[in-house]
Amino acid sequence: MSMRLNFFTPTKKPVGYDTGTDGRRTRLYDKPRTPWRAYRNPALLAARQTRTVQARIAGINPADLTRRINQIQLRLIEVSRGKTKAMAANRHLDMTPLEPSIRRLQTTQ
């Protein structure tokens, strides 16, 4: 998960506020960047460290990484199914709203 989030998932960070013509404040954001691109700084990392990380990124296939994460999530769902049903029964919880999400995960294999 951390490799996908740090190297392949762009995020926006708030940088301030602006007041529009109608007097309403709106939040301003920077351009979407992956955490790696946002914090890559020659003052913080030696050139050797940057090259090492770049080589690691080059060896990662984002689609394969996502498929592997999904496989692990499915395995976790299978392992915890019995415990989850027992807990839901003991606490009188309705797990029906979660079923579509679980089915969606199972079909993305």
C-alpha positions as CSV (number, residue, x, y, z in Angstrom):
1,M,0.0,0.0,0.0
2,S,2.7,2.5,0.9
3,M,4.4,2.0,-2.5
4,R,1.2,2.7,-4.3
5,L,0.4,5.7,-2.2
6,N,3.8,7.2,-2.1
7,F,4.8,6.6,-5.8
8,F,1.6,6.4,-7.8
9,T,-1.2,8.3,-6.1
10,P,-1.2,12.0,-6.6
11,T,-2.6,14.2,-3.8
12,K,-3.3,17.9,-3.4
13,K,-2.3,19.8,-0.3
14,P,-4.0,22.9,1.0
15,V,-1.8,26.0,0.7
16,G,-4.1,28.8,1.9
17,Y,-7.4,30.6,1.5
18,D,-8.8,33.0,-1.0
19,T,-11.8,35.3,-0.6
20,G,-14.1,35.4,-3.6
21,T,-16.1,38.4,-4.9
22,D,-19.1,37.2,-2.9
23,G,-17.1,37.3,0.3
24,R,-16.9,33.5,0.8
25,R,-13.6,31.9,1.7
26,T,-12.3,29.1,-0.5
27,R,-9.4,26.8,0.2
28,L,-6.5,26.9,-2.3
29,Y,-4.6,23.8,-3.2
30,D,-1.3,23.1,-4.9
31,K,-1.0,20.9,-8.0
32,P,-1.6,17.2,-7.5
33,R,1.7,15.4,-6.9
34,T,2.7,12.0,-5.5
35,P,4.3,12.3,-2.1
36,W,7.6,11.2,-3.7
37,R,7.5,14.1,-6.1
38,A,6.4,16.6,-3.5
39,Y,9.1,15.8,-1.0
40,R,12.0,14.9,-3.3
41,N,14.6,17.4,-2.4
42,P,18.3,17.4,-3.1
43,A,18.9,19.1,0.2
44,L,17.3,16.2,2.1
45,L,18.5,13.2,0.0
46,A,21.9,12.3,-1.5
47,A,22.0,11.7,-5.2
48,R,22.7,8.0,-4.5
49,Q,19.5,7.7,-2.4
50,T,17.4,9.4,-5.1
51,R,18.8,7.0,-7.7
52,T,18.0,4.1,-5.5
53,V,14.4,5.1,-5.1
54,Q,14.1,5.9,-8.8
55,A,15.3,2.4,-9.6
56,R,12.9,0.9,-7.2
57,I,10.0,2.9,-8.8
58,A,11.1,1.8,-12.3
59,G,10.8,-1.8,-11.2
60,I,7.2,-1.5,-10.0
61,N,4.2,-2.1,-12.3
62,P,1.3,-0.2,-10.7
63,A,-1.3,-2.5,-12.2
64,D,0.4,-5.6,-10.8
65,L,0.8,-3.8,-7.4
66,T,-2.9,-3.0,-7.3
67,R,-3.8,-6.6,-8.2
68,R,-1.6,-7.9,-5.4
69,I,-3.1,-5.5,-2.9
70,N,-6.6,-6.7,-4.0
71,Q,-5.6,-10.4,-3.6
72,I,-4.4,-9.7,-0.1
73,Q,-7.6,-7.8,0.8
74,L,-9.7,-10.7,-0.4
75,R,-7.6,-13.1,1.6
76,L,-8.1,-10.9,4.7
77,I,-11.9,-10.9,4.1
78,E,-11.9,-14.7,3.8
79,V,-9.9,-15.1,7.0
80,S,-12.0,-12.7,9.0
81,R,-15.4,-13.7,7.7
82,G,-16.2,-16.1,10.6
83,K,-15.1,-13.7,13.2
84,T,-17.0,-10.8,11.6
85,K,-20.2,-12.8,11.5
86,A,-19.9,-13.8,15.1
87,M,-19.2,-10.2,16.2
88,A,-22.1,-8.9,14.1
89,A,-24.4,-11.4,15.7
90,N,-23.2,-10.7,19.2
91,R,-23.6,-6.9,18.8
92,H,-26.8,-7.1,16.7
93,L,-25.1,-5.3,13.8
94,D,-26.6,-5.2,10.3
95,M,-23.7,-5.9,7.9
96,T,-26.0,-5.8,4.8
97,P,-24.8,-2.3,3.6
98,L,-21.2,-3.6,3.4
99,E,-22.1,-6.5,1.1
100,P,-21.9,-4.5,-2.2
101,S,-18.4,-3.3,-1.3
102,I,-17.2,-6.8,-0.5
103,R,-18.7,-8.2,-3.7
104,R,-17.0,-5.5,-5.7
105,L,-13.7,-6.4,-4.2
106,Q,-14.2,-10.1,-5.0
107,T,-15.0,-9.4,-8.6
108,T,-11.8,-7.3,-9.2
109,Q,-9.5,-10.3,-9.0
